[in-house]
Amino acid sequence: MQHQPMTEDLPHVDPTLLDTPDLTKLALPAGADHPPRILILYGSLRPQSFSRKLALEAERILQRFGAETRVFDPHELPILDSVPASHPKVQELRSLSLWSEGQVWVSPERHGTLTGVFKNQIDWLPLEEGSVRPTQGRTLAVMQVCGGSQSFNVVNALRVLGRWMRMVTIPNQSSVAKAWQEFDEHGRMKPSAFYDRVVDVMEELFKFTLLVRDRSDYLVDRYSERKGAAQAREVSAAVAVTEPVAIPATLPPTQPANEAVRPRSPCCASGSC
């Protein structure tokens, strides 16, 4: 006999909002066979930026696997809050994040952590914009370039950022030590164990993106958020008191036509105000 889930022993759980995970809900929708869409961000404005060179090397590998890729150029992206979000570079970054199904983040290490150039890009991506979250549910691969010996400070920091942005960060990662000697005069990465690791990371990202995309809304759907949304609807229903106002044949000159019908608070509805 199949075990039936019980809710009596979970008195603090609303059974109407509890969604039991089910394999059938992970089924791919029809037509989910397009190339994975990957956005690549890097964190340096230097003409000979090694994070950019590594980003472009990652792009070549992803394209070889069949991904559709975009690399965002952080030049001319203003510092956060110095301009309105309507700025063209901000809109470009946000639209690319919404377009993506997976992302690659590459930053140099500076003073033991990621650069301001890179962090500024993430800061311009809001956790929520209206009802849309530009990063939630997308896969993420993190990589760093080091000027000296190998370090993992940046990839560790990027993992924290990825979790905060509600992304699915893959297990593998890449840290390229002494990056200045790992690229040739044409900007191509030389063969090495570092290069092989980059291939590993992109292969893993591609696989995880195929697993997660088109299912990400279900995978990151949360009981607590469903509960919060239900409570918000209840509050809205309780306070939404509106009464239509009759529109006279001729409106007084001081009364705009678009104010003919307006919501009224409970005190106004009862005449107490």
C-alpha positions as CSV (number, residue, x, y, z in Angstrom):
1,M,0.0,0.0,0.0
2,Q,1.3,3.4,-1.0
3,H,2.1,5.6,2.0
4,Q,-0.2,8.6,2.2
5,P,1.4,11.8,3.5
6,M,0.0,13.0,6.8
7,T,-0.3,16.6,7.8
8,E,-1.8,16.1,11.3
9,D,1.7,15.9,12.8
10,L,2.6,19.2,11.1
11,P,0.2,21.6,12.9
12,H,2.1,24.7,11.8
13,V,1.9,23.8,8.1
14,D,-1.0,24.9,5.9
15,P,-1.8,21.8,3.9
16,T,-3.4,23.8,1.1
17,L,-0.1,25.5,0.4
18,L,2.2,22.5,0.8
19,D,3.3,21.2,-2.6
20,T,4.7,17.7,-2.3
21,P,7.6,17.3,-4.8
22,D,6.6,15.1,-7.7
23,L,8.6,13.7,-10.6
24,T,5.8,14.4,-13.0
25,K,6.1,18.1,-12.2
26,L,9.7,18.0,-13.5
27,A,8.7,16.8,-16.9
28,L,9.9,19.0,-19.8
29,P,7.3,21.1,-21.6
30,A,6.9,20.6,-25.3
31,G,9.4,22.3,-27.4
32,A,12.1,22.7,-24.7
33,D,14.9,21.8,-27.1
34,H,16.4,25.2,-27.9
35,P,20.1,25.9,-27.3
36,P,20.8,26.9,-23.7
37,R,21.1,30.7,-23.3
38,I,24.2,31.7,-21.3
39,L,25.2,35.2,-20.2
40,I,28.9,35.8,-19.3
41,L,30.1,38.6,-17.0
42,Y,33.7,39.6,-16.3
43,G,35.2,42.0,-13.9
44,S,37.9,44.2,-15.3
45,L,38.1,47.3,-17.6
46,R,41.8,46.8,-18.4
47,P,42.7,46.6,-22.2
48,Q,44.5,43.4,-21.5
49,S,41.9,42.0,-19.0
50,F,42.6,38.4,-18.2
51,S,39.1,37.9,-16.8
52,R,37.8,39.0,-20.2
53,K,40.2,36.6,-22.0
54,L,39.0,33.8,-19.7
55,A,35.4,34.8,-20.4
56,L,35.9,34.6,-24.1
57,E,37.6,31.3,-23.8
58,A,34.6,30.0,-21.8
59,E,32.3,31.4,-24.5
60,R,34.1,29.4,-27.2
61,I,33.7,26.2,-25.3
62,L,30.0,26.8,-24.6
63,Q,29.4,27.6,-28.3
64,R,31.2,24.3,-29.2
65,F,28.6,22.5,-26.9
66,G,25.8,24.3,-28.8
67,A,24.9,27.1,-26.4
68,E,23.8,30.6,-27.4
69,T,26.0,33.1,-25.6
70,R,26.2,36.8,-24.8
71,V,29.2,38.5,-23.2
72,F,28.3,41.8,-21.4
73,D,30.8,44.6,-21.7
74,P,31.0,46.5,-18.4
75,H,32.5,49.6,-19.9
76,E,30.2,52.6,-19.5
77,L,28.0,50.9,-16.9
78,P,27.6,53.6,-14.3
79,I,28.1,53.1,-10.6
80,L,25.0,51.9,-8.8
81,D,22.4,54.6,-8.1
82,S,24.5,57.3,-9.9
83,V,21.9,57.2,-12.7
84,P,18.3,56.0,-13.0
85,A,17.7,52.4,-13.8
86,S,16.5,53.5,-17.2
87,H,20.1,54.1,-18.3
88,P,20.8,52.1,-21.5
89,K,23.6,50.1,-20.1
90,V,21.6,49.1,-17.1
91,Q,18.7,48.1,-19.3
92,E,21.0,46.1,-21.5
93,L,22.4,44.2,-18.5
94,R,19.0,43.5,-17.0
95,S,17.5,42.4,-20.3
96,L,20.4,40.0,-20.9
97,S,20.0,38.5,-17.4
98,L,16.3,37.9,-18.1
99,W,17.2,36.4,-21.5
100,S,19.7,34.0,-19.9
101,E,19.0,30.5,-18.6
102,G,22.5,30.2,-17.1
103,Q,25.4,32.6,-16.4
104,V,29.2,32.5,-16.1
105,W,30.8,35.0,-13.6
106,V,34.6,35.7,-14.0
107,S,36.4,38.2,-11.8
108,P,40.0,39.0,-11.0
109,E,41.1,38.9,-7.3
110,R,41.8,42.3,-5.9
111,H,42.6,42.9,-2.3
112,G,41.5,39.4,-1.5
113,T,38.0,39.5,-3.1
114,L,36.2,40.3,-6.4
115,T,36.5,43.7,-8.1
116,G,34.2,46.6,-7.8
117,V,33.7,46.4,-11.6
118,F,32.2,43.0,-11.2
119,K,30.2,43.7,-8.0
120,N,28.7,46.8,-9.7
121,Q,27.2,44.6,-12.4
122,I,25.5,42.3,-9.8
123,D,24.3,45.3,-7.7
124,W,22.4,46.6,-10.8
125,L,20.5,43.3,-11.0
126,P,17.6,43.6,-8.5
127,L,16.4,40.6,-6.5
128,E,13.0,41.4,-7.8
129,E,11.6,43.8,-10.4
130,G,7.8,43.8,-10.3
131,S,6.9,40.1,-10.2
132,V,10.1,39.1,-12.2
133,R,13.4,38.0,-10.6
134,P,16.2,38.5,-13.1
135,T,18.5,35.8,-11.7
136,Q,16.3,33.4,-9.7
137,G,16.5,29.8,-10.9
138,R,19.3,30.3,-13.4
139,T,22.4,28.1,-13.3
140,L,25.7,29.7,-12.5
141,A,29.4,28.9,-13.0
142,V,32.1,30.9,-11.1
143,M,35.7,31.4,-12.1
144,Q,38.5,33.7,-11.1
145,V,41.9,34.8,-12.4
146,C,44.9,35.4,-10.0
147,G,47.9,37.5,-10.5
148,G,50.0,35.3,-8.3
149,S,49.5,31.9,-6.7
150,Q,46.2,30.1,-6.9
151,S,43.5,31.5,-4.6
152,F,39.8,30.7,-4.0
153,N,38.7,33.9,-2.3
154,V,36.8,35.2,-5.4
155,V,35.0,32.0,-6.3
156,N,34.0,31.6,-2.7
157,A,32.6,35.2,-2.6
158,L,30.9,34.6,-6.0
159,R,29.2,31.6,-4.5
160,V,27.8,33.7,-1.7
161,L,26.5,36.2,-4.3
162,G,25.0,33.4,-6.4
163,R,23.1,32.0,-3.5
164,W,21.9,35.5,-2.5
165,M,20.7,36.0,-6.1
166,R,18.8,32.7,-5.8
167,M,20.8,31.0,-8.5
168,V,21.7,27.3,-8.9
169,T,25.5,27.4,-8.6
170,I,27.2,24.3,-10.0
171,P,29.7,22.3,-7.9
172,N,32.7,22.8,-10.1
173,Q,34.7,26.0,-10.4
174,S,37.9,27.4,-11.9
175,S,40.8,29.5,-10.4
176,V,43.6,30.3,-12.9
177,A,46.9,31.1,-11.1
178,K,49.4,33.5,-12.6
179,A,47.0,34.3,-15.4
180,W,49.5,36.5,-17.1
181,Q,51.4,33.4,-18.3
182,E,48.4,31.3,-19.2
183,F,47.4,33.2,-22.4
184,D,49.2,33.7,-25.6
185,E,49.8,36.9,-27.7
186,H,46.4,36.3,-29.4
187,G,44.5,36.2,-26.1
188,R,43.9,32.4,-26.3
189,M,44.4,30.2,-23.3
190,K,47.4,27.9,-23.5
191,P,47.0,24.1,-22.9
192,S,47.3,23.3,-19.3
193,A,45.5,21.7,-16.3
194,F,43.9,25.2,-15.8
195,Y,42.5,25.1,-19.3
196,D,41.2,21.5,-18.8
197,R,39.4,22.7,-15.6
198,V,37.7,25.5,-17.6
199,V,36.5,22.9,-20.1
200,D,35.2,20.8,-17.2
201,V,33.3,23.8,-15.7
202,M,31.7,24.8,-18.9
203,E,30.7,21.1,-19.6
204,E,29.1,20.9,-16.2
205,L,27.3,24.2,-16.5
206,F,25.9,23.1,-19.9
207,K,24.6,19.9,-18.3
208,F,23.1,21.6,-15.3
209,T,21.4,24.2,-17.5
210,L,19.8,21.5,-19.5
211,L,18.5,19.9,-16.2
212,V,17.3,23.1,-14.6
213,R,15.9,25.3,-17.4
214,D,12.2,25.1,-18.2
215,R,11.9,23.6,-14.7
216,S,13.4,26.5,-12.7
217,D,10.1,28.1,-11.7
218,Y,9.0,24.8,-10.1
219,L,12.5,24.1,-8.5
220,V,12.7,27.4,-6.7
221,D,9.0,27.7,-5.8
222,R,8.8,27.9,-2.0
223,Y,6.2,27.1,0.7
224,S,7.0,30.3,2.6
225,E,6.6,32.5,-0.4
226,R,3.3,30.9,-1.3
227,K,2.2,31.4,2.3
228,G,3.2,35.0,2.2
229,A,1.4,35.6,-1.1
230,A,-1.8,34.0,0.3
231,Q,-1.6,36.2,3.4
232,A,-1.1,39.3,1.2
233,R,-4.1,38.4,-0.9
234,E,-6.2,38.1,2.3
235,V,-5.1,41.5,3.6
236,S,-5.8,43.1,0.2
237,A,-9.3,41.6,0.1
238,A,-10.0,42.8,3.6
239,V,-9.1,46.4,3.0
240,A,-10.1,46.9,-0.6
241,V,-13.3,48.9,-0.1
242,T,-14.3,50.7,-3.3
243,E,-17.5,52.5,-4.2
244,P,-18.3,53.8,-7.7
245,V,-19.2,57.4,-7.9
246,A,-22.0,58.5,-10.2
247,I,-20.6,60.6,-13.1
248,P,-22.7,63.7,-13.6
249,A,-23.7,64.7,-17.1
250,T,-21.4,67.8,-16.8
251,L,-18.4,67.6,-14.6
252,P,-17.5,70.7,-12.6
253,P,-14.5,72.5,-14.1
254,T,-12.3,71.6,-11.1
255,Q,-13.1,67.9,-11.2
256,P,-10.8,65.9,-13.7
257,A,-12.7,63.2,-15.6
258,N,-10.2,60.5,-14.5
259,E,-11.2,61.1,-10.8
260,A,-14.8,60.3,-11.4
261,V,-14.3,56.8,-9.8
262,R,-11.9,56.5,-6.9
263,P,-11.2,54.0,-4.2
264,R,-12.6,55.0,-0.8
265,S,-11.2,54.1,2.6
266,P,-13.5,52.3,5.2
267,C,-13.9,55.5,7.2
268,C,-15.1,57.4,4.2
269,A,-17.4,54.6,3.2
270,S,-19.1,54.9,6.6
271,G,-19.3,58.7,6.5
272,S,-17.1,59.1,9.6
273,C,-14.6,61.3,7.8
